[in-house]
């Protein structure tokens, strides 16, 4: 086991779902990202990639599930909250 596997993840989501009215954008997503790890978020159009990134960056809040930063549960009210926690998002055009 590497030290990254033994450490607390920098970002972690557990059973996160996001609904927009009757539309299910995310359903039960769980993942973690450790320090020094390179992660690719890949999926078809409409798979929820942007929605998950927007939860990480404070644009959206999850409907259910938990979001942890450095092992502490967070619920960002805005992108400013995410930035204060060290999370910055660079969007492609």
Backbone bond lengths (Angstrom), bond angles and torsions (degrees), N, CA, C in turn:
res aa  C-N    CA-C-N  psi(-1)  N-CA   C-N-CA  omega(-1)  CA-C   N-CA-C  phi
1 X - - - 1.446 - - 1.526 109.81 -
2 X 1.322 116.11 133.71 1.461 119.80 179.34 1.518 110.12 -82.70
3 X 1.327 115.62 166.89 1.464 119.24 179.19 1.520 111.29 -63.63
4 X 1.351 118.15 -31.29 1.467 120.82 178.13 1.523 110.81 -63.92
5 X 1.346 116.83 -36.83 1.458 119.95 -179.98 1.526 111.36 -70.81
6 X 1.331 117.54 -24.98 1.457 121.47 -179.27 1.522 112.87 -88.04
7 X 1.326 117.79 -16.23 1.456 121.15 -174.19 1.523 111.54 -89.67
8 X 1.320 114.59 165.35 1.456 120.84 174.95 1.523 108.35 -70.64
9 X 1.327 118.52 133.41 1.467 119.93 178.42 1.527 111.41 -61.81
10 X 1.334 116.08 146.63 1.464 120.23 173.68 1.523 109.90 -67.68
11 X 1.323 116.23 -44.81 1.463 123.00 177.06 1.514 108.58 -128.16
12 X 1.315 115.68 140.48 1.460 119.96 177.80 1.520 108.97 -150.81
13 X 1.324 116.31 133.58 1.462 121.31 171.61 1.521 107.58 -122.99
14 X 1.313 115.57 139.28 1.459 121.80 -179.32 1.518 109.70 -128.36
15 X 1.338 115.24 116.89 1.462 122.71 175.51 1.534 111.90 53.26
16 X 1.337 116.47 42.62 1.469 121.73 -177.87 1.527 110.31 -81.02
17 X 1.316 114.90 132.40 1.461 122.58 174.08 1.513 108.76 -127.60
18 X 1.326 115.71 151.30 1.461 121.30 176.66 1.521 108.31 -140.75
19 X 1.329 115.21 123.35 1.459 122.10 178.03 1.512 109.51 -113.64
20 X 1.325 115.55 141.55 1.457 122.92 169.93 1.524 105.37 -118.19
21 X 1.337 116.04 93.44 1.465 119.33 -172.36 1.516 109.06 64.22
22 X 1.337 116.94 -123.85 1.462 121.52 178.94 1.526 113.21 -88.81
23 X 1.319 117.11 -2.69 1.466 121.41 -178.73 1.527 109.44 -87.39
24 X 1.330 115.88 125.67 1.465 121.72 177.32 1.528 107.37 -94.21
25 X 1.335 116.38 105.05 1.466 121.01 -179.23 1.528 111.42 -84.11
26 X 1.323 117.39 -36.65 1.467 123.76 175.88 1.515 107.75 -136.30
27 X 1.322 116.31 142.54 1.459 119.82 -179.20 1.528 110.08 -139.47
28 X 1.326 116.45 101.58 1.462 121.23 174.00 1.518 115.36 68.65
29 X 1.319 117.80 40.01 1.468 121.71 -178.89 1.526 110.27 -80.35
30 X 1.327 115.84 132.05 1.467 122.29 174.67 1.521 108.44 -133.28
31 X 1.321 116.05 133.76 1.466 121.49 176.53 1.515 109.01 -165.14
32 X 1.328 116.10 163.63 1.463 120.59 175.24 1.517 109.16 -143.39
33 X 1.325 114.94 152.17 1.462 122.23 178.07 1.523 107.29 -129.33
34 X 1.327 116.10 123.74 1.462 122.12 179.88 1.528 110.70 -99.68
35 X 1.311 116.27 159.38 1.467 122.12 176.56 1.527 109.47 -56.72
36 X 1.325 116.52 136.21 1.449 121.75 178.10 1.512 114.56 80.99
37 X 1.306 117.81 -1.10 1.456 122.80 -178.15 1.526 109.59 -93.11
38 X 1.318 116.07 139.07 1.460 121.57 174.50 1.520 107.07 -101.87
39 X 1.324 116.36 128.39 1.462 121.21 -174.90 1.520 109.16 -123.84
40 X 1.313 116.88 140.05 1.462 122.89 174.21 1.522 107.62 -115.96
41 X 1.310 116.47 128.27 1.461 122.18 176.17 1.519 106.37 -103.73
42 X 1.316 116.69 110.62 1.453 122.59 -169.13 1.517 109.75 -128.80
43 X 1.325 117.20 140.11 1.454 120.32 176.65 1.511 111.53 179.06
44 X 1.319 115.19 167.38 1.458 121.81 178.25 1.518 110.90 -66.14
45 X 1.335 115.70 166.36 1.458 120.69 172.47 1.523 108.72 -57.74
46 X 1.319 116.40 134.87 1.458 120.74 179.11 1.516 114.57 81.44
47 X 1.337 117.85 7.63 1.464 120.99 -177.81 1.525 113.21 -77.84
48 X 1.348 117.53 -15.95 1.460 120.38 178.28 1.515 114.92 106.97
49 X 1.321 117.39 8.89 1.474 120.70 -179.34 1.523 111.48 -58.41
50 X 1.314 116.66 -51.23 1.470 120.70 -178.68 1.516 111.32 -64.69
51 X 1.311 117.13 -36.93 1.466 120.54 178.64 1.521 110.39 -63.10
52 X 1.331 117.78 -43.39 1.461 121.05 178.74 1.528 110.72 -63.52
53 X 1.325 117.33 -44.13 1.467 120.71 178.20 1.525 110.10 -62.15
54 X 1.319 117.29 -38.22 1.469 120.51 179.21 1.525 111.62 -68.88
55 X 1.325 118.36 -28.70 1.468 120.61 172.59 1.527 108.95 -69.03
56 X 1.342 116.79 -45.24 1.468 120.04 177.10 1.521 111.42 -57.46
57 X 1.331 116.67 -38.19 1.465 120.80 -173.11 1.520 114.07 -94.25
58 X 1.337 118.35 4.89 1.457 120.88 174.34 1.511 116.01 83.99
59 X 1.322 117.73 4.92 1.467 120.62 177.77 1.524 109.94 -73.48
60 X 1.338 116.62 -41.84 1.470 122.47 176.94 1.526 109.14 -120.09
61 X 1.315 116.41 155.71 1.454 122.37 172.76 1.529 107.13 -110.47
62 X 1.334 117.44 143.90 1.462 118.70 178.98 1.525 111.15 -66.58
63 X 1.323 116.04 146.58 1.460 121.25 174.78 1.525 109.59 -71.29
64 X 1.339 115.76 -38.15 1.464 120.91 177.33 1.522 108.75 -151.88
65 X 1.318 115.58 168.61 1.456 121.51 -179.13 1.515 111.44 96.07
66 X 1.325 115.87 -179.82 1.462 120.83 -177.89 1.523 110.62 -122.09
67 X 1.322 114.43 147.43 1.465 123.56 176.95 1.516 106.01 -127.70
68 X 1.343 116.14 122.34 1.460 121.37 -178.49 1.522 110.91 -119.54
69 X 1.312 115.86 140.23 1.459 123.38 173.13 1.523 106.43 -121.40
70 X 1.323 116.40 121.27 1.470 121.93 -176.64 1.527 112.05 53.66
71 X 1.327 116.73 36.01 1.455 121.64 177.23 1.512 115.77 83.66
72 X 1.331 117.37 -1.79 1.468 121.42 -179.75 1.519 110.07 -107.99
73 X 1.321 116.43 129.80 1.460 119.91 179.23 1.523 110.01 -66.83
74 X 1.335 115.46 133.11 1.462 121.54 179.98 1.521 109.79 -129.01
75 X 1.306 115.02 158.78 1.462 122.85 172.27 1.524 105.95 -144.90
76 X 1.328 115.89 92.63 1.453 120.94 -176.84 1.523 110.61 -70.02
77 X 1.327 116.30 132.79 1.461 121.81 176.91 1.523 111.47 -89.51
78 X 1.345 116.48 -15.64 1.465 120.03 -176.96 1.528 109.37 -161.79
79 X 1.334 116.45 165.52 1.465 119.38 174.19 1.532 112.43 -59.88
80 X 1.308 117.16 -28.53 1.473 120.51 177.49 1.532 110.33 -62.22
81 X 1.335 117.31 -39.21 1.468 121.09 177.15 1.531 110.69 -62.59
82 X 1.335 116.30 -43.34 1.465 120.45 179.08 1.524 110.64 -63.72
83 X 1.315 116.30 -43.11 1.460 120.59 179.38 1.526 111.10 -62.29
84 X 1.328 116.76 -39.40 1.467 120.89 177.64 1.531 111.26 -63.56
85 X 1.346 116.59 -27.17 1.463 121.45 177.93 1.528 111.93 -88.00
86 X 1.353 116.75 1.92 1.455 120.50 177.26 1.514 114.99 93.24
87 X 1.334 117.27 13.86 1.462 120.89 -179.29 1.523 109.14 -106.43
88 X 1.318 116.02 116.39 1.463 122.31 176.84 1.524 108.15 -119.78
89 X 1.304 116.56 143.64 1.455 121.78 -178.83 1.522 109.37 -118.70
90 X 1.327 115.71 131.61 1.462 121.62 174.88 1.525 106.41 -111.74
91 X 1.323 116.36 116.19 1.462 121.32 -178.36 1.523 109.79 -92.94
92 X 1.332 116.17 143.41 1.464 119.71 175.35 1.517 108.88 -88.79
93 X 1.312 115.91 151.66 1.468 120.55 176.62 1.501 110.69 -98.50
